[in-house]
Amino acid sequence: MKVLLINGSPHKNGSTFHALRIVENALAEEGIETEIFHIGPGPVQGCTGCMYCKTHPGSLCAIKDRVSECSEKLLAADGIILGAPCYFGGPNGAFTAFLDRAFYPINEQLHHKLGASVTTLRRAGATATLNRLNLYFTNTMMHIVSSSYWPMLHGFVPEEQQEDKEGLEVLAVLGKNMAWMLKCISAANIPAPQYPSRTRTSFVREAEKPSYYKV
């Protein structure tokens, strides 16, 4: 069992990395393999809606950069944890652009994996940031792991974060909960449900099915 933790901050060893390390350590204590992936400090091209990933079965994004590398790691992981700093009451733009392109090509292949989100911030905007990140899971039929409170860690720098005792505990509990759920799923070994073909509508009527949709 493996969990991929994605550091969406432009700072490789900053506050978001520190928060993810708290979760990672808790997972490691429970015997879960982990990896932290950093998206990098550079600009990230957003999705252009070219539909290359849908018209070329088995392909990832047409734009070749670190996003495709991350998508491959998402496929191999059993659990996924997204870590983002809070910018203007939401996750930083580079990270959402990154996730749009990482998740969309492999949407159906992520079904029933476990997901969780973590945010770091100086003061406010944490729940809005977490809600935005969790939408990637709920749109992908993944299952969100919770903790004893919302997974947020306060402090402008890692040294200040050490003073947020409750936040540190919440992140550690998050790691333990994900490890427990991974072990429960593995032990149960129950096949996933079978679903009918998906109906797509434009709010009030069935939409004309684009050629790139197979179902």
HELIX and SHEET records of a PDB file:
HELIX    1   1 SER A   15  GLU A   29  1                                  15    
HELIX    2   2 TYR A   52  THR A   55  1                                   4    
HELIX    3   3 ARG A   66  ALA A   76  1                                  11    
HELIX    4   4 GLY A   93  PHE A  103  1                                  11    
HELIX    5   5 TYR A  104  LEU A  110  5                                   7    
HELIX    6   6 ALA A  126  THR A  138  1                                  13    
HELIX    7   7 PRO A  158  GLN A  161  1                                   4    
HELIX    8   8 LYS A  165  ALA A  188  1                                  24    
SHEET    1   A 4 GLU A  33  HIS A  38  0                                        
SHEET    2   A 4 LYS A   2  ASN A   7  1                                        
SHEET    3   A 4 GLY A  79  TYR A  87  1                                        
SHEET    4   A 4 GLY A  90  PRO A  91 -1                                        
SHEET    1   B 5 GLU A  33  HIS A  38  0                                        
SHEET    2   B 5 LYS A   2  ASN A   7  1                                        
SHEET    3   B 5 GLY A  79  TYR A  87  1                                        
SHEET    4   B 5 LEU A 114  LEU A 121  1                                        
SHEET    5   B 5 HIS A 143  ILE A 144  1                                        
SHEET    1   C 5 GLU A  33  HIS A  38  0                                        
SHEET    2   C 5 LYS A   2  ASN A   7  1                                        
SHEET    3   C 5 GLY A  79  TYR A  87  1                                        
SHEET    4   C 5 LEU A 114  LEU A 121  1                                        
SHEET    5   C 5 MET A 152  HIS A 154  1                                        
END                                                                             
